[in-house]
Structure formats: structure tokens, C-alpha cells
Amino acid sequence: MSIEKEQEIFADFIRSKKLKRSEQRQLIMEVFLKTEKHLTAEELYDMVKKKNPSIGYATIYRTMKLLTEAELCRELLVDDGVTRYEHLYDHKHHDHLICTECKTFIEIESPEIEALQEKIAKKNGFLLTKHRLDLYGLCRNCRS
């Protein structure tokens, strides 16, 4: 997976905010984008710390906020109060099944759900611009 386009988008975004390019931000972004997982800031911190022990939690949080604002990732808030981050740029739209016990995320794509949402919106004279569907329950492993 190439992350060159995301790097370019982020560099343009950083310039537009009149922020300086930072090696720490760059490393955090690269580690995040090379990991196809719904990461917590703590998990990302542990991964980044192996490459640069001087990076702190605050830098992780600030960088993830910038990546979110740049629309390269999005925050996923789960009922446990822990924010997770997932890639957004150039990823197909999907919804989630989220296990309330082990916090596993299962990505689902359903044309039927998408069509139903459009139908409901149209019936109510509503123009959908974006949406997110998270379904909570117990995964197969936690039910056993």
C-alpha cells in the first residue's frame, strides 16, 4: 500500500494551517497509515515509541486530530470511552459491527443497508451528505 498521496494531502493541510513540517508528525502518520486496524491512541503510541522513544502522548493526540481534520482518518467512539482511529482516505465506505465485550470491529459493506438509508432519507425530504452506522453486540467468540 502506497501512502504517498496521503503524505501529500497531509503536507498541503499542514501548510494551509501555517504549521511547520515535523519529523514526529510524519512518523506518527506513517505508522498509522501502514497499520490497517482500528487503533487507539495508546496502541499507536506503543508502535511509534519503538521507532522514536522521545514522542509523547500529546504529540500522538495532536497529530491524530490533524489527520482527522485533514480527512485522512476518522474517530470511532465506542461506549467504553476510548477513541479509536481508522483510515478514511481512499477506503470504501463501510459500517461496523462492534463487540461490546472485546471491542473487536468488524467492517461490513451492505448495498441493502445503503439503499434503505437513501430511501428513508428521500421519503423524509432529506439529502444525505454522509453517515455512519455502528451496530453493537457480542461477537461470536464472546458469546461462546
CNS distance restraints for C-alpha pairs under 8 A (distance, minus, plus):
assign (resid   1 and name CA) (resid  34 and name CA) 7.60 0.50 0.50
assign (resid   3 and name CA) (resid   7 and name CA) 6.18 0.50 0.50
assign (resid   3 and name CA) (resid  30 and name CA) 7.61 0.50 0.50
assign (resid   3 and name CA) (resid  33 and name CA) 6.92 0.50 0.50
assign (resid   3 and name CA) (resid  34 and name CA) 7.77 0.50 0.50
assign (resid   4 and name CA) (resid   8 and name CA) 6.24 0.50 0.50
assign (resid   5 and name CA) (resid   9 and name CA) 6.20 0.50 0.50
assign (resid   6 and name CA) (resid  10 and name CA) 6.04 0.50 0.50
assign (resid   6 and name CA) (resid  72 and name CA) 6.93 0.50 0.50
assign (resid   6 and name CA) (resid  89 and name CA) 7.41 0.50 0.50
assign (resid   7 and name CA) (resid  11 and name CA) 6.04 0.50 0.50
assign (resid   8 and name CA) (resid  12 and name CA) 6.18 0.50 0.50
assign (resid   9 and name CA) (resid  13 and name CA) 6.12 0.50 0.50
assign (resid   9 and name CA) (resid  70 and name CA) 7.51 0.50 0.50
assign (resid  10 and name CA) (resid  14 and name CA) 6.05 0.50 0.50
assign (resid  10 and name CA) (resid  67 and name CA) 7.15 0.50 0.50
assign (resid  10 and name CA) (resid  70 and name CA) 6.53 0.50 0.50
assign (resid  10 and name CA) (resid  72 and name CA) 7.86 0.50 0.50
assign (resid  11 and name CA) (resid  15 and name CA) 6.22 0.50 0.50
assign (resid  11 and name CA) (resid  21 and name CA) 7.38 0.50 0.50
assign (resid  12 and name CA) (resid  16 and name CA) 6.13 0.50 0.50
assign (resid  13 and name CA) (resid  17 and name CA) 6.33 0.50 0.50
assign (resid  13 and name CA) (resid  70 and name CA) 6.20 0.50 0.50
assign (resid  14 and name CA) (resid  18 and name CA) 6.32 0.50 0.50
assign (resid  14 and name CA) (resid  19 and name CA) 5.33 0.50 0.50
assign (resid  14 and name CA) (resid  20 and name CA) 6.98 0.50 0.50
assign (resid  14 and name CA) (resid  21 and name CA) 7.06 0.50 0.50
assign (resid  15 and name CA) (resid  19 and name CA) 5.83 0.50 0.50
assign (resid  15 and name CA) (resid  20 and name CA) 7.20 0.50 0.50
assign (resid  15 and name CA) (resid  21 and name CA) 8.00 0.50 0.50
assign (resid  21 and name CA) (resid  25 and name CA) 7.64 0.50 0.50
assign (resid  21 and name CA) (resid  26 and name CA) 7.84 0.50 0.50
assign (resid  22 and name CA) (resid  26 and name CA) 6.17 0.50 0.50
assign (resid  23 and name CA) (resid  27 and name CA) 6.14 0.50 0.50
assign (resid  24 and name CA) (resid  28 and name CA) 6.23 0.50 0.50
assign (resid  24 and name CA) (resid  55 and name CA) 6.81 0.50 0.50
assign (resid  24 and name CA) (resid  59 and name CA) 7.76 0.50 0.50
assign (resid  25 and name CA) (resid  29 and name CA) 6.11 0.50 0.50
assign (resid  25 and name CA) (resid  59 and name CA) 7.46 0.50 0.50
assign (resid  25 and name CA) (resid  60 and name CA) 7.87 0.50 0.50
assign (resid  25 and name CA) (resid  63 and name CA) 5.92 0.50 0.50
assign (resid  26 and name CA) (resid  30 and name CA) 6.15 0.50 0.50
assign (resid  27 and name CA) (resid  31 and name CA) 6.12 0.50 0.50
assign (resid  27 and name CA) (resid  48 and name CA) 7.31 0.50 0.50
assign (resid  28 and name CA) (resid  32 and name CA) 6.08 0.50 0.50
assign (resid  28 and name CA) (resid  44 and name CA) 7.79 0.50 0.50
assign (resid  28 and name CA) (resid  48 and name CA) 6.30 0.50 0.50
assign (resid  28 and name CA) (resid  60 and name CA) 6.83 0.50 0.50
assign (resid  28 and name CA) (resid  63 and name CA) 7.21 0.50 0.50
assign (resid  29 and name CA) (resid  33 and name CA) 6.00 0.50 0.50
assign (resid  29 and name CA) (resid  63 and name CA) 7.53 0.50 0.50
assign (resid  29 and name CA) (resid  64 and name CA) 7.98 0.50 0.50
assign (resid  29 and name CA) (resid  67 and name CA) 7.68 0.50 0.50
assign (resid  30 and name CA) (resid  34 and name CA) 6.05 0.50 0.50
assign (resid  31 and name CA) (resid  35 and name CA) 6.43 0.50 0.50
assign (resid  31 and name CA) (resid  44 and name CA) 7.61 0.50 0.50
assign (resid  31 and name CA) (resid  47 and name CA) 7.35 0.50 0.50
assign (resid  31 and name CA) (resid  48 and name CA) 6.66 0.50 0.50
assign (resid  32 and name CA) (resid  36 and name CA) 7.99 0.50 0.50
assign (resid  32 and name CA) (resid  44 and name CA) 6.81 0.50 0.50
assign (resid  33 and name CA) (resid  87 and name CA) 6.91 0.50 0.50
assign (resid  36 and name CA) (resid  86 and name CA) 7.71 0.50 0.50
assign (resid  36 and name CA) (resid  87 and name CA) 7.48 0.50 0.50
assign (resid  37 and name CA) (resid  86 and name CA) 6.65 0.50 0.50
assign (resid  38 and name CA) (resid  84 and name CA) 5.70 0.50 0.50
assign (resid  38 and name CA) (resid  85 and name CA) 5.35 0.50 0.50
assign (resid  38 and name CA) (resid  86 and name CA) 4.96 0.50 0.50
assign (resid  38 and name CA) (resid 105 and name CA) 7.33 0.50 0.50
assign (resid  39 and name CA) (resid  43 and name CA) 6.00 0.50 0.50
assign (resid  39 and name CA) (resid  44 and name CA) 6.33 0.50 0.50
assign (resid  39 and name CA) (resid  84 and name CA) 5.08 0.50 0.50
assign (resid  39 and name CA) (resid  85 and name CA) 5.22 0.50 0.50
assign (resid  39 and name CA) (resid  86 and name CA) 6.75 0.50 0.50
assign (resid  40 and name CA) (resid  44 and name CA) 6.29 0.50 0.50
assign (resid  40 and name CA) (resid  82 and name CA) 7.05 0.50 0.50
assign (resid  40 and name CA) (resid  83 and name CA) 5.99 0.50 0.50
assign (resid  40 and name CA) (resid  84 and name CA) 4.35 0.50 0.50
assign (resid  40 and name CA) (resid  85 and name CA) 6.29 0.50 0.50
assign (resid  41 and name CA) (resid  45 and name CA) 5.94 0.50 0.50
assign (resid  41 and name CA) (resid  57 and name CA) 7.72 0.50 0.50
assign (resid  41 and name CA) (resid  60 and name CA) 6.66 0.50 0.50
assign (resid  41 and name CA) (resid  61 and name CA) 6.74 0.50 0.50
assign (resid  41 and name CA) (resid  83 and name CA) 7.41 0.50 0.50
assign (resid  41 and name CA) (resid  84 and name CA) 6.93 0.50 0.50
assign (resid  41 and name CA) (resid  85 and name CA) 7.80 0.50 0.50
assign (resid  42 and name CA) (resid  46 and name CA) 6.22 0.50 0.50
assign (resid  42 and name CA) (resid  57 and name CA) 7.71 0.50 0.50
assign (resid  43 and name CA) (resid  47 and name CA) 6.41 0.50 0.50
assign (resid  44 and name CA) (resid  48 and name CA) 6.07 0.50 0.50
assign (resid  44 and name CA) (resid  60 and name CA) 7.64 0.50 0.50
assign (resid  45 and name CA) (resid  49 and name CA) 5.81 0.50 0.50
assign (resid  45 and name CA) (resid  56 and name CA) 7.52 0.50 0.50
assign (resid  45 and name CA) (resid  57 and name CA) 6.51 0.50 0.50
assign (resid  45 and name CA) (resid  60 and name CA) 6.54 0.50 0.50
assign (resid  46 and name CA) (resid  50 and name CA) 6.71 0.50 0.50
assign (resid  47 and name CA) (resid  51 and name CA) 7.32 0.50 0.50
assign (resid  48 and name CA) (resid  52 and name CA) 6.15 0.50 0.50
assign (resid  48 and name CA) (resid  53 and name CA) 7.57 0.50 0.50
assign (resid  48 and name CA) (resid  55 and name CA) 7.50 0.50 0.50
assign (resid  49 and name CA) (resid  53 and name CA) 4.41 0.50 0.50
assign (resid  49 and name CA) (resid  54 and name CA) 7.19 0.50 0.50
assign (resid  49 and name CA) (resid  55 and name CA) 6.40 0.50 0.50
assign (resid  55 and name CA) (resid  59 and name CA) 6.57 0.50 0.50
assign (resid  55 and name CA) (resid  60 and name CA) 7.65 0.50 0.50
assign (resid  56 and name CA) (resid  60 and name CA) 6.65 0.50 0.50
assign (resid  57 and name CA) (resid  61 and name CA) 6.26 0.50 0.50
assign (resid  58 and name CA) (resid  62 and name CA) 6.08 0.50 0.50
assign (resid  59 and name CA) (resid  63 and name CA) 5.96 0.50 0.50
assign (resid  60 and name CA) (resid  64 and name CA) 6.14 0.50 0.50
assign (resid  61 and name CA) (resid  65 and name CA) 6.16 0.50 0.50
assign (resid  62 and name CA) (resid  66 and name CA) 6.34 0.50 0.50
assign (resid  63 and name CA) (resid  67 and name CA) 6.16 0.50 0.50
assign (resid  64 and name CA) (resid  68 and name CA) 6.05 0.50 0.50
assign (resid  64 and name CA) (resid  73 and name CA) 7.94 0.50 0.50
assign (resid  64 and name CA) (resid  85 and name CA) 7.98 0.50 0.50
assign (resid  65 and name CA) (resid  69 and name CA) 6.20 0.50 0.50
assign (resid  66 and name CA) (resid  70 and name CA) 6.06 0.50 0.50
assign (resid  67 and name CA) (resid  71 and name CA) 6.26 0.50 0.50
assign (resid  67 and name CA) (resid  72 and name CA) 5.36 0.50 0.50
assign (resid  67 and name CA) (resid  73 and name CA) 5.86 0.50 0.50
assign (resid  68 and name CA) (resid  72 and name CA) 5.88 0.50 0.50
assign (resid  68 and name CA) (resid  73 and name CA) 4.91 0.50 0.50
assign (resid  68 and name CA) (resid  74 and name CA) 5.28 0.50 0.50
assign (resid  68 and name CA) (resid  75 and name CA) 7.15 0.50 0.50
assign (resid  71 and name CA) (resid  88 and name CA) 6.60 0.50 0.50
assign (resid  71 and name CA) (resid  89 and name CA) 6.69 0.50 0.50
assign (resid  72 and name CA) (resid  87 and name CA) 6.19 0.50 0.50
assign (resid  72 and name CA) (resid  88 and name CA) 5.13 0.50 0.50
assign (resid  72 and name CA) (resid  89 and name CA) 4.83 0.50 0.50
assign (resid  73 and name CA) (resid  85 and name CA) 6.46 0.50 0.50
assign (resid  73 and name CA) (resid  86 and name CA) 5.43 0.50 0.50
assign (resid  73 and name CA) (resid  87 and name CA) 4.39 0.50 0.50
assign (resid  73 and name CA) (resid  88 and name CA) 4.41 0.50 0.50
assign (resid  73 and name CA) (resid  89 and name CA) 6.67 0.50 0.50
assign (resid  74 and name CA) (resid  85 and name CA) 5.63 0.50 0.50
assign (resid  74 and name CA) (resid  86 and name CA) 5.64 0.50 0.50
assign (resid  74 and name CA) (resid  87 and name CA) 6.64 0.50 0.50
assign (resid  74 and name CA) (resid  88 and name CA) 6.15 0.50 0.50
assign (resid  75 and name CA) (resid  83 and name CA) 6.29 0.50 0.50
assign (resid  75 and name CA) (resid  84 and name CA) 5.72 0.50 0.50
assign (resid  75 and name CA) (resid  85 and name CA) 4.74 0.50 0.50
assign (resid  75 and name CA) (resid  86 and name CA) 6.74 0.50 0.50
assign (resid  76 and name CA) (resid  83 and name CA) 5.66 0.50 0.50
assign (resid  76 and name CA) (resid  84 and name CA) 4.98 0.50 0.50
assign (resid  76 and name CA) (resid  85 and name CA) 5.87 0.50 0.50
assign (resid  76 and name CA) (resid  86 and name CA) 7.41 0.50 0.50
assign (resid  77 and name CA) (resid  81 and name CA) 6.67 0.50 0.50
assign (resid  77 and name CA) (resid  82 and name CA) 6.46 0.50 0.50
assign (resid  77 and name CA) (resid  83 and name CA) 4.86 0.50 0.50
assign (resid  77 and name CA) (resid  84 and name CA) 6.46 0.50 0.50
assign (resid  78 and name CA) (resid  82 and name CA) 6.26 0.50 0.50
assign (resid  78 and name CA) (resid  83 and name CA) 6.69 0.50 0.50
assign (resid  78 and name CA) (resid  84 and name CA) 7.88 0.50 0.50
assign (resid  79 and name CA) (resid 100 and name CA) 7.68 0.50 0.50
assign (resid  87 and name CA) (resid  91 and name CA) 7.06 0.50 0.50
assign (resid  93 and name CA) (resid 109 and name CA) 7.29 0.50 0.50
assign (resid  94 and name CA) (resid 107 and name CA) 6.10 0.50 0.50
assign (resid  94 and name CA) (resid 108 and name CA) 5.50 0.50 0.50
assign (resid  94 and name CA) (resid 109 and name CA) 4.96 0.50 0.50
assign (resid  94 and name CA) (resid 110 and name CA) 7.76 0.50 0.50
assign (resid  95 and name CA) (resid 107 and name CA) 5.77 0.50 0.50
assign (resid  95 and name CA) (resid 108 and name CA) 5.22 0.50 0.50
assign (resid  95 and name CA) (resid 109 and name CA) 6.39 0.50 0.50
assign (resid  95 and name CA) (resid 132 and name CA) 6.31 0.50 0.50
assign (resid  95 and name CA) (resid 133 and name CA) 5.16 0.50 0.50
assign (resid  95 and name CA) (resid 134 and name CA) 6.05 0.50 0.50
assign (resid  96 and name CA) (resid 105 and name CA) 6.24 0.50 0.50
assign (resid  96 and name CA) (resid 106 and name CA) 5.51 0.50 0.50
assign (resid  96 and name CA) (resid 107 and name CA) 4.73 0.50 0.50
assign (resid  96 and name CA) (resid 108 and name CA) 5.72 0.50 0.50
assign (resid  96 and name CA) (resid 133 and name CA) 6.46 0.50 0.50
assign (resid  96 and name CA) (resid 134 and name CA) 4.80 0.50 0.50
assign (resid  96 and name CA) (resid 135 and name CA) 6.12 0.50 0.50
assign (resid  97 and name CA) (resid 105 and name CA) 5.82 0.50 0.50
assign (resid  97 and name CA) (resid 106 and name CA) 5.01 0.50 0.50
assign (resid  97 and name CA) (resid 107 and name CA) 6.51 0.50 0.50
assign (resid  97 and name CA) (resid 108 and name CA) 7.17 0.50 0.50
assign (resid  97 and name CA) (resid 134 and name CA) 5.96 0.50 0.50
assign (resid  97 and name CA) (resid 135 and name CA) 4.79 0.50 0.50
assign (resid  97 and name CA) (resid 136 and name CA) 5.90 0.50 0.50
assign (resid  97 and name CA) (resid 137 and name CA) 7.45 0.50 0.50
assign (resid  98 and name CA) (resid 103 and name CA) 6.13 0.50 0.50
assign (resid  98 and name CA) (resid 104 and name CA) 5.75 0.50 0.50
assign (resid  98 and name CA) (resid 105 and name CA) 4.73 0.50 0.50
assign (resid  98 and name CA) (resid 106 and name CA) 6.40 0.50 0.50
assign (resid  98 and name CA) (resid 134 and name CA) 6.85 0.50 0.50
assign (resid  98 and name CA) (resid 135 and name CA) 6.03 0.50 0.50
assign (resid  98 and name CA) (resid 136 and name CA) 4.85 0.50 0.50
assign (resid  98 and name CA) (resid 137 and name CA) 6.37 0.50 0.50
assign (resid  98 and name CA) (resid 138 and name CA) 7.61 0.50 0.50
assign (resid  98 and name CA) (resid 139 and name CA) 7.76 0.50 0.50
assign (resid  99 and name CA) (resid 103 and name CA) 4.83 0.50 0.50
assign (resid  99 and name CA) (resid 104 and name CA) 5.24 0.50 0.50
assign (resid  99 and name CA) (resid 105 and name CA) 6.69 0.50 0.50
assign (resid  99 and name CA) (resid 136 and name CA) 5.93 0.50 0.50
assign (resid  99 and name CA) (resid 137 and name CA) 5.14 0.50 0.50
assign (resid  99 and name CA) (resid 138 and name CA) 4.72 0.50 0.50
assign (resid  99 and name CA) (resid 139 and name CA) 5.35 0.50 0.50
assign (resid 100 and name CA) (resid 104 and name CA) 7.93 0.50 0.50
assign (resid 100 and name CA) (resid 136 and name CA) 6.29 0.50 0.50
assign (resid 100 and name CA) (resid 137 and name CA) 5.69 0.50 0.50
assign (resid 100 and name CA) (resid 138 and name CA) 6.02 0.50 0.50
assign (resid 101 and name CA) (resid 138 and name CA) 6.47 0.50 0.50
assign (resid 101 and name CA) (resid 142 and name CA) 6.70 0.50 0.50
assign (resid 102 and name CA) (resid 142 and name CA) 7.18 0.50 0.50
assign (resid 104 and name CA) (resid 139 and name CA) 7.67 0.50 0.50
assign (resid 110 and name CA) (resid 114 and name CA) 6.39 0.50 0.50
assign (resid 111 and name CA) (resid 115 and name CA) 6.03 0.50 0.50
assign (resid 112 and name CA) (resid 116 and name CA) 6.14 0.50 0.50
assign (resid 113 and name CA) (resid 117 and name CA) 6.17 0.50 0.50
assign (resid 114 and name CA) (resid 118 and name CA) 6.31 0.50 0.50
assign (resid 115 and name CA) (resid 119 and name CA) 6.11 0.50 0.50
assign (resid 116 and name CA) (resid 120 and name CA) 6.13 0.50 0.50
assign (resid 117 and name CA) (resid 121 and name CA) 6.12 0.50 0.50
assign (resid 118 and name CA) (resid 122 and name CA) 6.03 0.50 0.50
assign (resid 118 and name CA) (resid 128 and name CA) 7.32 0.50 0.50
assign (resid 119 and name CA) (resid 123 and name CA) 6.06 0.50 0.50
assign (resid 120 and name CA) (resid 124 and name CA) 6.36 0.50 0.50
assign (resid 121 and name CA) (resid 125 and name CA) 6.20 0.50 0.50
assign (resid 121 and name CA) (resid 126 and name CA) 4.74 0.50 0.50
assign (resid 121 and name CA) (resid 127 and name CA) 6.39 0.50 0.50
assign (resid 121 and name CA) (resid 128 and name CA) 6.66 0.50 0.50
assign (resid 122 and name CA) (resid 126 and name CA) 5.60 0.50 0.50
assign (resid 122 and name CA) (resid 127 and name CA) 6.94 0.50 0.50
assign (resid 138 and name CA) (resid 142 and name CA) 5.92 0.50 0.50
assign (resid 138 and name CA) (resid 143 and name CA) 6.04 0.50 0.50
assign (resid 139 and name CA) (resid 143 and name CA) 6.24 0.50 0.50
assign (resid 140 and name CA) (resid 144 and name CA) 6.58 0.50 0.50
